[in-house]
Amino acid sequence: MSELKEKIPKGYKQTEVGVIPEDWEVKRLGDVLNYEQPSKYIIQGDIYSNNFGVPVLTAGKSFILGYTNKKTNIFKNLPVIIFDDFTTACKYVDFNFKVKSSAIKLLKTKKERDSLKFFAGVMQIINFNVQEHKRYWISEYRNIKIGTPESQEQTAIANVLSDTDTLIEKLEKLIAKKKAIKQGAMQVLLTGKKRLPGFSEDWEVKRLGDVFDILKGSGLSKSKLARGGRYQCILYGEIFTRYNEVIHKVFGRTNYKEGVCSNVDDILLPGSTTTIGIDLARASALKNKNVLLGGDINILRYKKNKINSEFIARSLTHIYKNEIAKRAKGITVYHLHGKDLFGLKISFPKDIKEQTAIANILSNMDKEIESLEKKLKKYKKIKVGMMQQLLTGKIRIYEPAKQ
């Protein structure tokens, strides 16, 4: 026992929830928070995708499903912690909202002087520390014990974390703005509505089948992937989950020499999906050769005149997505075959230099957004580290008055 005491820093004590400051108390979340089940919900038909009106909350980590202009059933008695009983995600909110899902619960502090932001952070850290296969229902959260400081220290901690949240929110808004600018640029540059200086030659319209040989990947499956395998490979599902419009780095490896061997500038489209047809309008320009391409991948390989694969991949994904969706066939599973793509007409500059100039502009936009997203990821990681230290009392930023 004496050996254990020697490891406890001065000013701290050993408790059932671990080592916490001496002036903190151990409490159940149910001792400090009340929760209620909303009794009023909004119907799907009242929800819009624009960013105007009252946010509509539903189950899921992003919470906001859409917006509505309907004036009834608005929750105004704020602030609250919103808690999703399905994913256990939680968030402090201080804006008016409506509720779509019965999984949403609303939590408030029992004592007005307690900091709701502090306890929102505590719940987020509990979620972060719980293993992925385990989750707590709201009824279980009530019995979780935590170290709790006095209300003044709760507020001081919450304010520090709130400043970090402000930085993260500003960065998220900047990323959204940059993505909107990129989307607008694609709509005018990939269609020729806006021409770059120095280019005036007409664009041409051709069928995909006249410009490309349309091949089909073969073989390979998830079971044949191997970390550190001898060959690079791409499975069709990875086009949805791991790759964007340009592939510079291939992640998959296998020891099986199956599939179609890639050429530089092959353009890949998935051949099937269990979601909706428009999801098949996802083209990736592959910049690597000798990559093994698995089954259910449509491969566009240019015939004679070299084209800029990045330009075409972006055009197919963003300009011709509806045309591609129309060619998908199926009910529960949608399929897109090479013959379906053959007759698709696309427009592009005759001069490959113009194709490349446009592709380079969009690529630079991608790099800027990617850099901002890396910074955002870093800030979020820093915030988690701060929360782990501050919300458990390992680091003190508030010194209570001495008695």
URNORRA-V404926 format. One record per backbone hydrogen bond with DSSP energy under -0.5 kcal/mol. CO is the residue of the C=O (numbers start at 1). NH is the residue of the N-H. E is the energy in kcal/mol with one decimal. If there is no record, write none. Layout:
BEGIN
CO;NH;E
CO;NH;E
END
This chain:
BEGIN
1;5;-2.1
2;6;-1.9
3;7;-0.7
4;7;-0.9
5;8;-1.4
7;9;-0.6
9;12;-1.7
11;22;-2.8
13;20;-2.3
15;18;-1.6
18;15;-1.4
20;13;-2.8
21;24;-1.7
25;27;-0.6
25;148;-3.2
27;146;-2.9
28;31;-1.5
28;32;-0.7
29;32;-1.0
29;33;-2.3
32;110;-2.6
34;108;-2.3
36;38;-0.6
36;106;-2.3
43;46;-1.8
44;47;-1.9
48;67;-3.0
54;68;-1.6
55;57;-0.5
55;98;-2.3
56;65;-3.3
56;66;-0.9
57;100;-3.3
57;101;-0.8
60;63;-0.8
62;64;-2.9
63;58;-2.8
63;65;-0.7
66;56;-2.7
67;48;-3.7
68;54;-3.1
74;76;-0.7
75;97;-1.2
76;78;-2.0
80;82;-0.6
80;93;-2.7
81;107;-2.5
82;91;-1.9
83;85;-0.7
83;105;-2.9
84;88;-2.4
89;84;-2.8
91;82;-2.9
93;79;-0.6
93;80;-2.0
96;55;-0.6
97;75;-3.2
98;57;-3.1
99;42;-1.8
101;104;-1.2
103;85;-2.4
104;38;-0.7
105;83;-2.5
106;36;-2.4
107;81;-2.5
108;34;-3.1
111;114;-1.2
114;116;-0.7
115;119;-1.6
116;120;-2.0
117;121;-2.1
118;122;-2.0
119;123;-2.2
120;124;-1.9
121;125;-2.3
122;126;-2.2
123;127;-2.2
124;128;-2.4
125;129;-2.3
126;130;-1.5
131;134;-1.8
137;140;-0.8
137;141;-2.1
138;142;-1.3
140;143;-1.3
141;144;-1.5
142;30;-2.5
144;29;-2.1
146;27;-2.4
148;25;-2.7
150;153;-0.6
150;154;-2.2
151;155;-2.4
152;156;-2.0
153;157;-2.6
154;158;-2.6
155;159;-2.4
156;160;-1.6
157;161;-2.2
158;162;-2.3
159;163;-1.9
160;164;-1.5
161;165;-2.3
162;166;-2.1
163;167;-1.7
164;168;-2.2
165;169;-3.0
166;170;-2.3
167;171;-2.0
168;172;-2.5
169;173;-2.3
170;174;-2.1
171;175;-2.4
172;176;-2.3
173;177;-2.2
174;178;-2.6
175;179;-2.4
176;180;-2.0
177;181;-2.3
178;182;-2.3
179;183;-2.5
180;184;-2.3
181;185;-2.4
182;186;-2.4
183;187;-1.7
184;188;-1.2
185;189;-2.9
186;190;-2.1
188;192;-0.6
188;193;-0.9
188;194;-1.9
196;199;-1.6
202;350;-1.1
204;206;-0.5
204;348;-2.1
206;346;-2.9
207;210;-1.4
207;211;-1.0
208;211;-0.8
208;212;-3.1
211;303;-2.3
213;215;-0.7
213;301;-2.7
215;299;-2.4
217;296;-0.6
219;295;-2.7
221;224;-1.8
222;225;-1.6
224;255;-0.6
226;229;-2.3
231;254;-2.1
232;292;-2.6
233;252;-0.6
234;294;-2.6
235;238;-1.2
235;239;-0.6
236;239;-1.3
236;240;-0.5
237;240;-0.9
237;241;-1.5
238;242;-3.0
238;243;-1.4
245;285;-3.4
246;244;-0.5
246;248;-0.6
247;287;-2.4
252;233;-1.9
253;226;-3.0
254;231;-2.9
255;257;-0.5
256;258;-1.8
260;293;-2.4
262;290;-2.4
263;266;-1.6
266;286;-3.1
267;300;-3.1
268;284;-2.1
269;298;-3.4
271;336;-2.8
273;334;-3.0
276;279;-1.7
277;280;-1.9
278;281;-1.5
280;282;-2.0
282;270;-0.6
284;268;-2.9
284;286;-0.6
285;247;-3.2
285;287;-0.6
286;265;-2.8
286;266;-0.6
291;262;-2.0
292;234;-2.4
292;294;-0.6
293;218;-1.7
293;260;-2.0
294;297;-0.7
295;236;-0.6
296;271;-2.8
296;298;-0.5
297;217;-2.8
298;269;-2.3
298;300;-0.5
299;215;-2.9
299;301;-0.6
300;267;-2.3
301;213;-3.2
307;309;-0.9
308;312;-1.9
309;313;-2.7
310;314;-2.2
311;315;-2.2
312;316;-2.8
313;317;-2.0
314;318;-2.5
315;319;-2.4
315;320;-2.1
320;324;-2.3
321;325;-2.4
322;326;-1.8
323;327;-0.8
324;327;-0.9
324;328;-0.6
325;328;-1.1
329;335;-3.1
333;331;-0.6
334;273;-1.9
335;329;-2.4
337;340;-0.9
337;341;-1.1
338;341;-0.6
338;342;-1.3
339;343;-0.5
341;344;-1.6
342;209;-2.6
344;208;-2.4
346;206;-2.3
348;204;-2.7
350;352;-0.6
351;354;-1.0
351;355;-1.6
352;356;-2.7
353;357;-2.3
354;358;-2.3
355;359;-2.5
356;360;-2.5
357;361;-1.7
358;362;-2.0
359;363;-2.2
360;364;-2.3
361;365;-1.7
362;366;-2.1
363;367;-2.2
364;368;-2.0
365;369;-2.3
366;370;-2.9
367;371;-2.2
368;372;-2.1
369;373;-2.5
370;374;-2.0
371;375;-1.9
372;376;-2.4
373;377;-2.3
374;378;-2.0
375;379;-2.6
376;380;-2.5
377;381;-1.9
378;382;-2.4
379;383;-2.5
380;384;-2.1
381;385;-2.1
382;386;-2.4
383;387;-2.8
384;388;-2.5
385;389;-1.4
386;390;-3.3
387;391;-2.1
389;394;-1.3
389;395;-1.6
390;393;-0.9
398;400;-0.7
END
